[in-house]
Amino acid sequence: MFLELIATFIAGLAVAGVIMLANRLLGGRLPRWLIPVGAGLGMIGTTIASEYGWFDRTRATLPEGMVIAQTVENRSFYRPWTYAAPYVERFVAVDTTSIRTNDAVSGQKLADLFFFGRWSPVESMPVIADCPGARRAPLTPETEFDAAGAVIDAPWIRVTEEDPVLRTICEAA
């Protein structure tokens, strides 16, 4: 975040410098108010580019086997351009290399979910997915298992079969 702030200030200074150079080359014919307005527009443009580029930059750094299951787009009244083109503010990724199954409990898979947010630290959570039952549950330290390895007291969440997180876990090899 600090580096983006520095980049925003540098962009403002760069645009102001270009306008000052153009003004000098034109013999001082440009209005004086154009320099701060140009610097402000340069800073706003840099901020917008940073917001829209975050998802692609983050996605490019994901390790092999990490599959994006769901994205959340943002629209804000104080960013009117987001109504025309919303940007991805956060997403959920499934680590398909961590998916585990239990032969004693068919149709259920255990996977690690990772939650990425624009200004948030990455958080992870193990989840058990019941593929035939179209439900999933977070695994907490309090979750108990029976002798066969089946979950006893999981707080199941009923979802549709089209739930992107459930589908990503269940379709993974």
N, C-alpha and C positions, 0 to 999 in steps of 0.2 A: 504494500500500500504506500509506503514511504517513497519507493522508487517511482511509482506512478505519479505521485504528487510532484516530485522533482521533474519528471518528464513533462508534466503539464505546464509547469513554470517555464521550462526551457523552450517548449513549443511557443508559448506566448511571447517570450523574448525574441525567438527566431522570427516570428511573423512581424513583430514590431520592427525588428532590424531590417527586414526586407522592405517594409513600407518606408522606413526612413531612408534607405538607399534609393528606392524608387523616387522619393520626394527630392532627394539631392540631384539625381540624374535629370529630373524634370524641372529643375530650377526653382523648387519650393512652391510648385503650383497645387500640390495636394492639400486639402484642408487638414488642420492640426488634429482634429478630433478623430481622424482616420487611424492614427497610430494606436491609441488605447482600444478603439473598437476592433481593429484587426487583431490585436493581442488577445482580447477577450474571446473573439471568435475562434482564434487558433487554439486557445485553451479548452474551449467547449468542444471543438472538433476532436482534440486529442482525448478528452474524457470519453466522448461517445465511441471513438475507435477502440479505446481500451475496454469499455463495457461490452461491445459487440465481439471483440476478439478474445475475450477471456475463455469462453467455452472451447473454441477451436484450439487455443494454446494448451489448455488443460487436457483436452482429449488427446492431443498429440503426445503428451507425456505419460499416458496410462501404460502400465506394463502389459505384456502379452497375456491374454486370457481374461483381461478385465473388459466386460461388456456393459455398455451403457443401456440400462433398462428403461429409464424414464427421465424426461427432462421437464423442468418447470420454467415457463416463459414469464417475463415481467412486462407489465404495462403500467405506466404511472401517469397521473394527470400533470405532474410537474416535468415530465419528459414526453411532450406530445408526439414526438416522432415514434415512440414505442407503440402507439396505436396502429401506425402503418406497418412497422416492422419490429415486433417484440424481440427481445434478446433473451437468451437462456441465462437465468440467474442461479439455478442450482440443478443438480441431477443426481440420480442414484445409479451406481454401477455394481454389477455382480462379478465377484471374482470366480470365474468358472473353473479355475484350477483348484479352488478350495472345496468344490462340491463333493460331499460324501454321502454314501448310501448305506443302509443297513439291510442285509438280506432278510432279517427277521421281521422287518417292517417294510413291506413293499409299497412303492408309490410315494414314499417320503424321502426328501433330500434335504441335507443340511448345507447351507451356503453362507458365505460372508458378504454382507452388503456394505457398500461404502457410500457415504453421503457427502457430496461436494457442494459447497456454497461459495458465492462470489467473494464475500468478505468473512467467511467462516472457516475455522479449521476443519480438516477432513475428519469425519467420525465414522466408526465402523460398528456393525452389529451382526452377530450371527442370527440366522433365521432358519426355521424349519418350514419346508413347503410340503403340503399334502397335495400332490398333483391330481389324483383322481377325485379328491374331496373338494378341490378348488378353495383351499384355505391356506393360510400361513400364520406363523407365530414367531415373535421374537424370543430368543433364548436368553434368559437372564441367569445370574448366579443362583437364583432361587428355583430354577426349573429342575424338576426331578424326572428321573428315568426309571422304568421298571427293569427287571432282570434281563429282558430280551433287548433292551435299548430303546423301547418306545417311550415317547414323552407322556408323562402322567397328567400334569397340571398346566399345560401351556395355554396362554391366553389367545386362543385361535381367533383369527380375523377372517370372516367369510368374504371372499372376493369372487369376481367373475372369472371364467376361464380365460378371458382376454386381458386380465390384469397383467401389465407389462413385466412386473417383477416376478410374478408366479410363472408366467410363460417363459421368461429368460432362464429361470432356474430349471424348470421342468424340461425344456428343450435342449439344455446343455448335455453334452455327452458324458 
